[in-house]
Amino acid sequence: MLRNGLEPWHLLIVAIVVIVLFGSKKLPDTARSLGRSMRILKSEAKALKEEGATEPDSPAAAPAAPPVSPSEPAATDGRAR
């Protein structure tokens, strides 16, 4: 039954359903919008990849301060409470 996955007639049925749902007038606009979205996604993914390659030592990776042990008194700002 599903030995080869999608067969050509499956794609034909999907194409007919898409044309019926969206109509032949909106189909080019929909495809254009999808193409724009894919282009933006690719450019953002490429920018993220390049940013990660250029900044291997990011400040977020380093710890901000060493943890305070319970035996040491906590630092105060000098005001009495």
Stockholm file with secondary structure:
# STOCKHOLM 1.0

chainA/1-81         MLRNGLEPWHLLIVAIVVIVLFGSKKLPDTARSLGRSMRILKSEAKALKEEGATEPDSPAAAPAAPPVSPSEPAATDGRAR
#=GR chainA/1-81 SS CCSSSSCHHHHHHHHHHHHHHHCTTTHHHHHHHHHHHHHHHHHHHHHHHHHHHHCSSCTTTSCSSCCCCTTSCCCCCSCCC
#=GC SS_cons        CCSSSSCHHHHHHHHHHHHHHHCTTTHHHHHHHHHHHHHHHHHHHHHHHHHHHHCSSCTTTSCSSCCCCTTSCCCCCSCCC
//
